Amino acid sequence: MAVQKKVGEGVQEKSDGYVDHAPLFKDDDKYKFPLNVIVNGVKYSVPRGIPLHIPKIVAEVIDQSLMQDSYAHELDAKMQKTPQVTEF
């Protein structure tokens, strides 16, 4: 029997090297296709909209990508508020 421990938001780690991961966002437009993740030359096609049981490294790549997207969005919003001055 695999031992479970809580890792992060929406992630349950098991001792078999796999984690239960929260479903990825899905709509009928831009985010309707599976997310392709390549780790060490191995391609994983991760379906959207359903709870997942995926390798831990794939979950880490997905989580880091989501964090980077969030950071980029926050930085873009910050840059939109800051006046840009250009001197010639």
N, CA, C and O atoms as a Tinker XYZ file with bonds, in Angstrom:
   352  protein
     1  N      0.845000   -1.182000    0.000000    73     2
     2  CA     0.000000    0.000000    0.000000    64     1     3
     3  C      0.883000    1.234000    0.000000    63     2     4     5
     4  O      1.834000    1.322000    0.777000    81     3
     5  N      0.582000    2.164000   -0.845000    73     3     6
     6  CA     1.369000    3.374000   -0.972000    64     5     7
     7  C      1.042000    4.339000    0.166000    63     6     8     9
     8  O     -0.114000    4.490000    0.563000    81     7
     9  N      2.069000    4.976000    0.670000    73     7    10
    10  CA     1.905000    5.973000    1.725000    64     9    11
    11  C      1.684000    7.323000    1.069000    63    10    12    13
    12  O      2.389000    7.680000    0.124000    81    11
    13  N      0.703000    8.083000    1.565000    73    11    14
    14  CA     0.410000    9.387000    0.987000    64    13    15
    15  C      0.875000   10.487000    1.929000    63    14    16    17
    16  O      0.823000   10.339000    3.150000    81    15
    17  N      1.332000   11.598000    1.342000    73    15    18
    18  CA     1.604000   12.797000    2.115000    64    17    19
    19  C      1.279000   14.001000    1.254000    63    18    20    21
    20  O      1.412000   13.958000    0.031000    81    19
    21  N      0.856000   15.068000    1.895000    73    19    22
    22  CA     0.448000   16.266000    1.161000    64    21    23
    23  C      1.688000   17.053000    0.762000    63    22    24    25
    24  O      2.535000   17.351000    1.604000    81    23
    25  N      1.800000   17.392000   -0.531000    73    23    26
    26  CA     2.962000   18.105000   -1.046000    64    25    27
    27  C      2.657000   19.573000   -1.243000    63    26    28    29
    28  O      3.367000   20.420000   -0.701000    81    27
    29  N      1.643000   19.898000   -1.987000    73    27    30
    30  CA     1.305000   21.288000   -2.280000    64    29    31
    31  C     -0.169000   21.386000   -2.592000    63    30    32    33
    32  O     -0.931000   20.451000   -2.345000    81    31
    33  N     -0.564000   22.508000   -3.130000    73    31    34
    34  CA    -1.966000   22.741000   -3.436000    64    33    35
    35  C     -2.451000   21.782000   -4.510000    63    34    36    37
    36  O     -1.986000   21.839000   -5.648000    81    35
    37  N     -3.375000   20.909000   -4.163000    73    35    38
    38  CA    -3.958000   19.987000   -5.125000    64    37    39
    39  C     -3.093000   18.792000   -5.466000    63    38    40    41
    40  O     -3.377000   18.089000   -6.436000    81    39
    41  N     -2.026000   18.537000   -4.681000    73    39    42
    42  CA    -1.114000   17.441000   -5.012000    64    41    43
    43  C     -0.979000   16.514000   -3.819000    63    42    44    45
    44  O     -0.699000   16.974000   -2.712000    81    43
    45  N     -1.170000   15.226000   -4.020000    73    43    46
    46  CA    -0.949000   14.197000   -3.008000    64    45    47
    47  C      0.151000   13.271000   -3.502000    63    46    48    49
    48  O     -0.009000   12.614000   -4.531000    81    47
    49  N      1.265000   13.211000   -2.784000    73    47    50
    50  CA     2.384000   12.369000   -3.196000    64    49    51
    51  C      2.231000   10.970000   -2.615000    63    50    52    53
    52  O      1.811000   10.806000   -1.470000    81    51
    53  N      2.572000    9.971000   -3.408000    73    51    54
    54  CA     2.571000    8.584000   -2.958000    64    53    55
    55  C      3.984000    8.050000   -3.094000    63    54    56    57
    56  O      4.784000    8.584000   -3.862000    81    55
    57  N      4.292000    7.002000   -2.354000    73    55    58
    58  CA     5.652000    6.478000   -2.341000    64    57    59
    59  C      6.036000    5.762000   -3.633000    63    58    60    61
    60  O      7.194000    5.375000   -3.788000    81    59
    61  N      5.100000    5.573000   -4.563000    73    59    62
    62  CA     5.420000    4.891000   -5.817000    64    61    63
    63  C      5.984000    5.835000   -6.879000    63    62    64    65
    64  O      6.186000    5.418000   -8.019000    81    63
    65  N      6.245000    7.113000   -6.525000    73    63    66
    66  CA     6.817000    8.061000   -7.472000    64    65    67
    67  C      5.775000    8.803000   -8.287000    63    66    68    69
    68  O      6.123000    9.617000   -9.143000    81    67
    69  N      4.507000    8.535000   -8.036000    73    67    70
    70  CA     3.414000    9.212000   -8.726000    64    69    71
    71  C      2.683000   10.107000   -7.732000    63    70    72    73
    72  O      2.751000    9.893000   -6.521000    81    71
    73  N      1.991000   11.102000   -8.254000    73    71    74
    74  CA     1.210000   12.003000   -7.410000    64    73    75
    75  C     -0.193000   12.149000   -7.982000    63    74    76    77
    76  O     -0.410000   12.015000   -9.186000    81    75
    77  N     -1.137000   12.425000   -7.095000    73    75    78
    78  CA    -2.479000   12.782000   -7.527000    64    77    79
    79  C     -2.489000   14.294000   -7.694000    63    78    80    81
    80  O     -2.221000   15.025000   -6.740000    81    79
    81  N     -2.793000   14.766000   -8.888000    73    79    82
    82  CA    -2.701000   16.184000   -9.226000    64    81    83
    83  C     -4.086000   16.720000   -9.563000    63    82    84    85
    84  O     -4.907000   16.013000  -10.147000    81    83
    85  N     -4.341000   17.963000   -9.195000    73    83    86
    86  CA    -5.620000   18.604000   -9.505000    64    85    87
    87  C     -5.795000   18.710000  -11.016000    63    86    88    89
    88  O     -4.808000   18.791000  -11.748000    81    87
    89  N     -7.037000   18.710000  -11.490000    73    87    90
    90  CA    -7.276000   18.792000  -12.938000    64    89    91
    91  C     -6.764000   20.099000  -13.537000    63    90    92    93
    92  O     -6.814000   21.148000  -12.895000    81    91
    93  N     -6.274000   20.024000  -14.764000    73    91    94
    94  CA    -5.850000   21.212000  -15.496000    64    93    95
    95  C     -7.074000   21.911000  -16.070000    63    94    96    97
    96  O     -8.089000   21.276000  -16.357000    81    95
    97  N     -6.967000   23.223000  -16.235000    73    95    98
    98  CA    -8.061000   24.025000  -16.778000    64    97    99
    99  C     -8.427000   23.543000  -18.177000    63    98   100   101
   100  O     -7.554000   23.230000  -18.986000    81    99
   101  N     -9.730000   23.487000  -18.451000    73    99   102
   102  CA   -10.203000   23.064000  -19.764000    64   101   103
   103  C    -11.366000   23.947000  -20.192000    63   102   104   105
   104  O    -12.245000   24.262000  -19.390000    81   103
   105  N    -11.367000   24.343000  -21.463000    73   103   106
   106  CA   -12.507000   25.030000  -22.058000    64   105   107
   107  C    -12.693000   24.472000  -23.466000    63   106   108   109
   108  O    -12.029000   23.503000  -23.836000    81   107
   109  N    -13.566000   25.056000  -24.236000    73   107   110
   110  CA   -13.797000   24.553000  -25.589000    64   109   111
   111  C    -13.122000   25.406000  -26.643000    63   110   112   113
   112  O    -13.492000   25.358000  -27.816000    81   111
   113  N    -12.127000   26.192000  -26.229000    73   111   114
   114  CA   -11.450000   27.076000  -27.177000    64   113   115
   115  C     -9.952000   26.825000  -27.149000    63   114   116   117
   116  O     -9.468000   25.893000  -27.791000    81   115
   117  N     -9.222000   27.634000  -26.423000    73   115   118
   118  CA    -7.757000   27.575000  -26.425000    64   117   119
   119  C     -7.206000   26.392000  -25.630000    63   118   120   121
   120  O     -6.166000   25.835000  -25.982000    81   119
   121  N     -7.895000   26.012000  -24.568000    73   119   122
   122  CA    -7.384000   24.977000  -23.671000    64   121   123
   123  C     -8.188000   23.683000  -23.767000    63   122   124   125
   124  O     -8.569000   23.114000  -22.745000    81   123
   125  N     -8.444000   23.220000  -24.978000    73   123   126
   126  CA    -9.224000   21.991000  -25.131000    64   125   127
   127  C     -8.355000   20.770000  -25.412000    63   126   128   129
   128  O     -8.818000   19.639000  -25.266000    81   127
   129  N     -7.110000   20.980000  -25.811000    73   127   130
   130  CA    -6.215000   19.874000  -26.152000    64   129   131
   131  C     -5.377000   19.462000  -24.948000    63   130   132   133
   132  O     -5.177000   20.267000  -24.039000    81   131
   133  N     -4.888000   18.238000  -24.922000    73   131   134
   134  CA    -4.024000   17.798000  -23.818000    64   133   135
   135  C     -2.741000   18.631000  -23.743000    63   134   136   137
   136  O     -2.268000   19.159000  -24.750000    81   135
   137  N     -2.195000   18.736000  -22.547000    73   135   138
   138  CA    -0.936000   19.437000  -22.325000    64   137   139
   139  C      0.201000   18.446000  -22.570000    63   138   140   141
   140  O      0.237000   17.379000  -21.957000    81   139
   141  N      1.116000   18.792000  -23.452000    73   139   142
   142  CA     2.265000   17.926000  -23.726000    64   141   143
   143  C      3.442000   18.374000  -22.889000    63   142   144   145
   144  O      3.847000   19.536000  -22.937000    81   143
   145  N      3.996000   17.437000  -22.114000    73   143   146
   146  CA     5.145000   17.705000  -21.252000    64   145   147
   147  C      6.242000   16.736000  -21.660000    63   146   148   149
   148  O      6.005000   15.532000  -21.755000    81   147
   149  N      7.451000   17.259000  -21.903000    73   147   150
   150  CA     8.584000   16.404000  -22.256000    64   149   151
   151  C      9.631000   16.524000  -21.158000    63   150   152   153
   152  O     10.115000   17.617000  -20.864000    81   151
   153  N      9.977000   15.388000  -20.554000    73   151   154
   154  CA    10.970000   15.342000  -19.490000    64   153   155
   155  C     11.995000   14.280000  -19.847000    63   154   156   157
   156  O     11.655000   13.107000  -19.999000    81   155
   157  N     13.248000   14.689000  -19.979000    73   155   158
   158  CA    14.346000   13.771000  -20.313000    64   157   159
   159  C     14.044000   12.958000  -21.572000    63   158   160   161
   160  O     14.354000   11.769000  -21.637000    81   159
   161  N     13.444000   13.598000  -22.559000    73   159   162
   162  CA    13.175000   12.943000  -23.826000    64   161   163
   163  C     11.934000   12.070000  -23.854000    63   162   164   165
   164  O     11.638000   11.447000  -24.873000    81   163
   165  N     11.201000   12.017000  -22.744000    73   163   166
   166  CA     9.976000   11.226000  -22.675000    64   165   167
   167  C      8.792000   12.183000  -22.739000    63   166   168   169
   168  O      8.713000   13.126000  -21.951000    81   167
   169  N      7.862000   11.945000  -23.683000    73   167   170
   170  CA     6.708000   12.819000  -23.864000    64   169   171
   171  C      5.519000   12.273000  -23.081000    63   170   172   173
   172  O      5.176000   11.095000  -23.180000    81   171
   173  N      4.898000   13.156000  -22.301000    73   171   174
   174  CA     3.688000   12.833000  -21.564000    64   173   175
   175  C      2.570000   13.714000  -22.110000    63   174   176   177
   176  O      2.726000   14.933000  -22.183000    81   175
   177  N      1.464000   13.124000  -22.487000    73   175   178
   178  CA     0.300000   13.871000  -22.937000    64   177   179
   179  C     -0.697000   13.866000  -21.787000    63   178   180   181
   180  O     -1.318000   12.843000  -21.500000    81   179
   181  N     -0.851000   15.018000  -21.128000    73   179   182
   182  CA    -1.649000   15.129000  -19.913000    64   181   183
   183  C     -3.034000   15.670000  -20.267000    63   182   184   185
   184  O     -3.143000   16.805000  -20.730000    81   183
   185  N     -4.090000   14.885000  -20.060000    73   183   186
   186  CA    -5.438000   15.352000  -20.392000    64   185   187
   187  C     -5.888000   16.480000  -19.464000    63   186   188   189
   188  O     -5.424000   16.587000  -18.328000    81   187
   189  N     -6.781000   17.302000  -19.956000    73   187   190
   190  CA    -7.298000   18.428000  -19.182000    64   189   191
   191  C     -8.692000   18.098000  -18.643000    63   190   192   193
   192  O     -9.448000   17.334000  -19.244000    81   191
   193  N     -9.007000   18.698000  -17.492000    73   191   194
   194  CA   -10.355000   18.606000  -16.953000    64   193   195
   195  C    -10.664000   17.383000  -16.112000    63   194   196   197
   196  O    -11.804000   17.227000  -15.676000    81   195
   197  N     -9.701000   16.513000  -15.866000    73   195   198
   198  CA    -9.944000   15.338000  -15.029000    64   197   199
   199  C     -8.835000   15.233000  -13.984000    63   198   200   201
   200  O     -7.709000   15.650000  -14.252000    81   199
   201  N     -9.123000   14.684000  -12.796000    73   199   202
   202  CA    -8.074000   14.469000  -11.799000    64   201   203
   203  C     -7.025000   13.512000  -12.355000    63   202   204   205
   204  O     -7.353000   12.590000  -13.102000    81   203
   205  N     -5.777000   13.729000  -11.995000    73   203   206
   206  CA    -4.672000   12.988000  -12.602000    64   205   207
   207  C     -3.875000   12.197000  -11.586000    63   206   208   209
   208  O     -3.794000   12.571000  -10.415000    81   207
   209  N     -3.296000   11.118000  -12.033000    73   207   210
   210  CA    -2.305000   10.336000  -11.273000    64   209   211
   211  C     -1.087000   10.248000  -12.190000    63   210   212   213
   212  O     -1.007000    9.361000  -13.040000    81   211
   213  N     -0.138000   11.173000  -12.013000    73   211   214
   214  CA     0.981000   11.333000  -12.943000    64   213   215
   215  C      2.308000   11.241000  -12.205000    63   214   216   217
   216  O      2.348000   11.397000  -10.984000    81   215
   217  N      3.405000   10.989000  -12.935000    73   215   218
   218  CA     4.721000   10.967000  -12.289000    64   217   219
   219  C      5.025000   12.306000  -11.615000    63   218   220   221
   220  O      4.614000   13.365000  -12.089000    81   219
   221  N      5.747000   12.234000  -10.513000    73   219   222
   222  CA     6.052000   13.422000   -9.717000    64   221   223
   223  C      6.781000   14.478000  -10.540000    63   222   224   225
   224  O      6.476000   15.663000  -10.408000    81   223
   225  N      7.722000   14.094000  -11.374000    73   223   226
   226  CA     8.493000   15.056000  -12.156000    64   225   227
   227  C      7.597000   15.805000  -13.135000    63   226   228   229
   228  O      7.810000   16.993000  -13.376000    81   227
   229  N      6.601000   15.136000  -13.700000    73   227   230
   230  CA     5.661000   15.787000  -14.622000    64   229   231
   231  C      4.814000   16.802000  -13.853000    63   230   232   233
   232  O      4.570000   17.903000  -14.345000    81   231
   233  N      4.366000   16.437000  -12.651000    73   231   234
   234  CA     3.598000   17.364000  -11.819000    64   233   235
   235  C      4.434000   18.593000  -11.470000    63   234   236   237
   236  O      3.913000   19.707000  -11.450000    81   235
   237  N      5.719000   18.404000  -11.195000    73   235   238
   238  CA     6.598000   19.532000  -10.880000    64   237   239
   239  C      6.747000   20.464000  -12.074000    63   238   240   241
   240  O      6.726000   21.684000  -11.913000    81   239
   241  N      6.897000   19.906000  -13.265000    73   239   242
   242  CA     7.021000   20.725000  -14.474000    64   241   243
   243  C      5.740000   21.533000  -14.691000    63   242   244   245
   244  O      5.803000   22.721000  -15.008000    81   243
   245  N      4.584000   20.896000  -14.523000    73   243   246
   246  CA     3.305000   21.587000  -14.697000    64   245   247
   247  C      3.156000   22.696000  -13.663000    63   246   248   249
   248  O      2.769000   23.813000  -14.007000    81   247
   249  N      3.460000   22.401000  -12.399000    73   247   250
   250  CA     3.339000   23.408000  -11.341000    64   249   251
   251  C      4.275000   24.590000  -11.568000    63   250   252   253
   252  O      3.883000   25.740000  -11.367000    81   251
   253  N      5.515000   24.315000  -11.988000    73   251   254
   254  CA     6.459000   25.402000  -12.262000    64   253   255
   255  C      5.993000   26.252000  -13.437000    63   254   256   257
   256  O      6.165000   27.471000  -13.426000    81   255
   257  N      5.411000   25.628000  -14.437000    73   255   258
   258  CA     4.889000   26.365000  -15.583000    64   257   259
   259  C      3.725000   27.265000  -15.173000    63   258   260   261
   260  O      3.641000   28.411000  -15.613000    81   259
   261  N      2.830000   26.752000  -14.336000    73   259   262
   262  CA     1.706000   27.551000  -13.861000    64   261   263
   263  C      2.184000   28.725000  -13.009000    63   262   264   265
   264  O      1.640000   29.825000  -13.108000    81   263
   265  N      3.205000   28.496000  -12.166000    73   263   266
   266  CA     3.759000   29.580000  -11.358000    64   265   267
   267  C      4.411000   30.644000  -12.236000    63   266   268   269
   268  O      4.268000   31.836000  -11.966000    81   267
   269  N      5.125000   30.230000  -13.285000    73   267   270
   270  CA     5.770000   31.174000  -14.194000    64   269   271
   271  C      4.726000   31.989000  -14.956000    63   270   272   273
   272  O      4.903000   33.193000  -15.146000    81   271
   273  N      3.642000   31.350000  -15.392000    73   271   274
   274  CA     2.558000   32.075000  -16.063000    64   273   275
   275  C      1.947000   33.123000  -15.139000    63   274   276   277
   276  O      1.671000   34.248000  -15.557000    81   275
   277  N      1.739000   32.744000  -13.880000    73   275   278
   278  CA     1.172000   33.669000  -12.904000    64   277   279
   279  C      2.113000   34.854000  -12.668000    63   278   280   281
   280  O      1.673000   36.003000  -12.614000    81   279
   281  N      3.401000   34.569000  -12.529000    73   279   282
   282  CA     4.387000   35.638000  -12.327000    64   281   283
   283  C      4.436000   36.572000  -13.534000    63   282   284   285
   284  O      4.498000   37.790000  -13.368000    81   283
   285  N      4.408000   36.020000  -14.736000    73   283   286
   286  CA     4.441000   36.840000  -15.953000    64   285   287
   287  C      3.206000   37.733000  -16.033000    63   286   288   289
   288  O      3.301000   38.891000  -16.440000    81   287
   289  N      2.043000   37.196000  -15.644000    73   287   290
   290  CA     0.812000   37.985000  -15.657000    64   289   291
   291  C      0.908000   39.140000  -14.655000    63   290   292   293
   292  O      0.533000   40.270000  -14.970000    81   291
   293  N      1.413000   38.857000  -13.448000    73   291   294
   294  CA     1.569000   39.900000  -12.430000    64   293   295
   295  C      2.562000   40.969000  -12.894000    63   294   296   297
   296  O      2.316000   42.160000  -12.701000    81   295
   297  N      3.661000   40.567000  -13.492000    73   295   298
   298  CA     4.655000   41.515000  -13.972000    64   297   299
   299  C      4.089000   42.372000  -15.103000    63   298   300   301
   300  O      4.349000   43.574000  -15.162000    81   299
   301  N      3.322000   41.762000  -15.996000    73   299   302
   302  CA     2.710000   42.511000  -17.080000    64   301   303
   303  C      1.734000   43.558000  -16.539000    63   302   304   305
   304  O      1.714000   44.696000  -17.007000    81   303
   305  N      0.921000   43.164000  -15.545000    73   303   306
   306  CA    -0.023000   44.103000  -14.942000    64   305   307
   307  C      0.729000   45.248000  -14.257000    63   306   308   309
   308  O      0.302000   46.400000  -14.325000    81   307
   309  N      1.834000   44.935000  -13.606000    73   307   310
   310  CA     2.644000   45.960000  -12.941000    64   309   311
   311  C      3.248000   46.918000  -13.970000    63   310   312   313
   312  O      3.270000   48.130000  -13.753000    81   311
   313  N      3.730000   46.383000  -15.072000    73   311   314
   314  CA     4.340000   47.220000  -16.108000    64   313   315
   315  C      3.292000   48.089000  -16.800000    63   314   316   317
   316  O      3.618000   49.188000  -17.248000    81   315
   317  N      2.068000   47.639000  -16.898000    73   315   318
   318  CA     1.004000   48.431000  -17.502000    64   317   319
   319  C      0.666000   49.647000  -16.643000    63   318   320   321
   320  O      0.283000   50.692000  -17.168000    81   319
   321  N      0.808000   49.512000  -15.313000    73   319   322
   322  CA     0.514000   50.613000  -14.395000    64   321   323
   323  C      1.655000   51.623000  -14.319000    63   322   324   325
   324  O      1.423000   52.795000  -14.023000    81   323
   325  N      2.882000   51.183000  -14.584000    73   323   326
   326  CA     4.054000   52.053000  -14.477000    64   325   327
   327  C      4.236000   52.820000  -15.788000    63   326   328   329
   328  O      4.312000   52.214000  -16.857000    81   327
   329  N      4.307000   54.154000  -15.707000    73   327   330
   330  CA     4.519000   54.911000  -16.949000    64   329   331
   331  C      5.913000   54.646000  -17.512000    63   330   332   333
   332  O      6.898000   54.605000  -16.775000    81   331
   333  N      5.974000   54.470000  -18.808000    73   331   334
   334  CA     7.237000   54.204000  -19.475000    64   333   335
   335  C      7.767000   55.511000  -20.050000    63   334   336   337
   336  O      7.080000   56.159000  -20.840000    81   335
   337  N      8.973000   55.907000  -19.669000    73   335   338
   338  CA     9.579000   57.152000  -20.129000    64   337   339
   339  C     10.735000   56.818000  -21.064000    63   338   340   341
   340  O     11.633000   56.050000  -20.718000    81   339
   341  N     10.695000   57.399000  -22.229000    73   339   342
   342  CA    11.763000   57.203000  -23.190000    64   341   343
   343  C     12.381000   58.553000  -23.527000    63   342   344   345
   344  O     11.686000   59.482000  -23.939000    81   343
   345  N     13.683000   58.651000  -23.349000    73   343   346
   346  CA    14.380000   59.900000  -23.661000    64   345   347
   347  C     15.209000   59.704000  -24.903000    63   346   348   349
   348  O     15.865000   58.677000  -25.075000    81   347
   349  N     15.173000   60.707000  -25.774000    73   347   350
   350  CA    15.974000   60.659000  -27.005000    64   349   351
   351  C     17.024000   61.724000  -26.971000    63   350   352
   352  O     17.804000   61.852000  -27.915000    81   351
